[in-house]
């Protein structure tokens, strides 16, 4: 296991950033486990908060402000916008699903947020493919020779 971690290309700043975030979340979970909470409950609180309060808005922020466009935003603005969008969209989606008859529970909330994430990721992938198709022939990536 340790060899696999060492074999990762740590020169990539995204890999370093993700590992730092995951390790810090794990440390927060361990610190929370010294309270009344068990380790499972503290992991659920920390990672559940990220799942509910950050990820949906983060993907939606990439829909409105893609990286490659001239209207791209800074990473700090993206984090703030992610929190705001998540706080706005997740309760509205769960509220409207409750209006059509779906009871609010942990499972239904999980799948509602998962649906938001999948739809957002699908839109991002679709837009990336559309921008790749719209590029002029001279700016496209060269084809691989077999």
N, C-alpha and C positions, 0 to 999 in steps of 0.2 A: 504494500500500500504506500509506504513511504517513498519507494522508488518511482512509483507512478506520479506522485506529487512533485518529486524532484525533476522528473523528466518533462514536466510542463514547461512550455516556453514562457518564463516569467518576465521576459522583456516586453511582452505585450501588456500595455497599461490597463486594458480592459480586464484581463485575467487577474492582474494584481488587485485592481479595484474591487472586483467581485469577491475575491478571496478575503480581502480586508473587511468588506461589508458582512459577509457570512460569518467570519470569525468574531467580529464585534457583536453581531446578533446572538451568536452562541454564548459569548461571555455575558451579555445582558441576561440571557435565559438562565445561565448558571447562577448569576447573582440573584435573580428573582426566585430561584429555587431554595435559597436560604431563608426565605420568608415562610409563610404558611403554605405556599403553593408547592406542589410537587414539580419535578423537572418536566414532566409531560404538560402540565398546565402552564408552566412558564414558557415552554416552547410554543404552545398553542397561542398564547397571548402575543408573543413577539412576532411570530411568523404570520399569524392571523391578522394582526394589525397591518403588516406590510401588504398582505393579500387584499385586504379590504380598503385601506386608506391610501395606498400608493400605486399599485400595479395597474388598476383600470385607468386612472388618470394619466399615468406614464405612457401607456400605449395610445391613449386618445390624444395626448399632446404631440405624439409623432404623426398623427393623422393631420392635425392642423398646422404643425410647424415641423416639416421634415428636415432632416439634417442637410440634405444636398441643395435645398433651395436658398434663395437670397433672403427669405424671411425667416431663417432659422434663429433659434433663441439660445441663450447661454445655458449652461447646465444648472446653475442656481435658479434661474427663471423656470426651467423645465421642472425642477423638483417642487418649487412652490406651486406652479400650475398643476402639477400632478396631484398634489394633496387637495387643492381646491376642486379640481374636476372630479376626483374620486368622491369627495364629500358631497358633491352635488349630484352625481349620476347614480351612484349605488343606492342611496335611499329612495330616489325617484323610481328606479327600476323595480325595487322590491315593493314599494308602495303600489305601483300600477299592477304588478302581478298579484298583489293581495286583492286589488279591486276586481280582478277578473276571476277570483275564486281560489287562487293558490295560497295555502296557509303559510305564514311566515314561520320558518324553522331554520335550524343551522344548516340542514341539508339543502333546503330550497334556496337559501341565501348563497351557499357555496356554489350551487349550479347556476344561479343567476349571475353571479360575478364571473364564473367560468365562461358563461355565454357571452358576457360583455368582452372578456379578454379574447375569446376566439373570434368574435365578429370584428373587433378592432385589429387583431393581427391579420385577419383575412383582408381587410381594407388596406392595411399597410402593404401587404404582399402584392395585392392587385395594383396599387398605385405604383409600386416599384417596377413591376412588370410593364405597366403602361408607359412609364418614362423610358424604360429600356427600349421598347418597341418604337417610340417616337423619335429616338435619336437618329441623326443622319448617319448614313452608312460609313462615312469617314471617321466618326467618333465612336463607333462600336468597338467592342473588344475583338481582337483577332481570333479567328477560329483555330482550334487545335489541329495539328496535323497528326493523323494516325499512322 
